[in-house]
């Protein structure tokens, strides 16, 4: 755990960003819990939640307020922008998208062009890991029903030079008493608009979140299609499941179970025989689910001693201190996300 201690002790935004990334993505439960504990300590010191801390750790990468970067060659000028996956691209002075940033030429200012060319290369490298983390954070926020105070949403999401590119490609909601009361998108000028393109104004203390398709009607798909807005992850086209009549898998191939780790599932600690006999996921801060596996997966991952598949228990859902909560008692968004994960176990057969 020394590496985690070093990151926490360094305390810079970059170090804390890496520490938070470990707390969310590492596949070893013990290491993940240690990282999360250290993130909580730092967040508590700043009177923030770990999620609020993560919002504040995203670097702007030197982008302008509109989320672009000027690449000045002296004789020529180009601008870097970002697509729906936060992959950088370049446009020329006429706004035409180019296949790549041109190499400096004889008519360009040698010093300016070399610096701009190197700056763009560094940007592509810097944004690679950042992009993956930000897409994951926003999709997790939708699946886990995270909410932001509108003032923080404007400051750290819609108004962020990098994250704003993702924000404008999603449908957002205003919530009261846990229910969606209005949906909106963020336009290029950062104004808010409903599905009829009417401008919306929301109070600074309103609760805002990434809307889930369980809560939305079909009109938003038409809006995004009309504007040719590509989404960073499945939102409007996301599969929706309901607890009523859900068919739960009773067995799964090992490769399908291990693929769940890419969706945030983690194998449990090994038992006395060295077998990991459970896999689980924290759906939200107080909702978790666990599947029992039989015969289990050897902790040494030796494929020659694996069974090809595992028998599965019914999902054991815990909400706060309540255990064995039925799926029908979960919020429809949480139930849909859980069943969406489980559906991959049968789809892989």
Protein Blocks (a to p, Z undefined) as FASTA:
>chain_A
ZZmmmmmmnopaklmmmmmmmmmmocbfklmmmmmmmmmmmmmmnopafklmmmmmpcgk
lpafkopacddehjaccdddddfkopacdddfkopacfbdcdddfkbcfklmmmmmmmmm
mmmmmmmmmmmmmmmmmmmmmmnopacdfklmmmmmmmpmklmmmmmmcccdddeehiaf
bdcdddfkopacdfkopacdddfkbccddddfklpcfklmmmmmmnopacfbdfklpccd
dfehpacdfbdcfklmmmmmmnopacddddfkopafbdcddfblmbccdddddebjafkl
paklpcfbdcdddddddehjbghiafklpcfklmmmmmmmmmmmmmmZZ
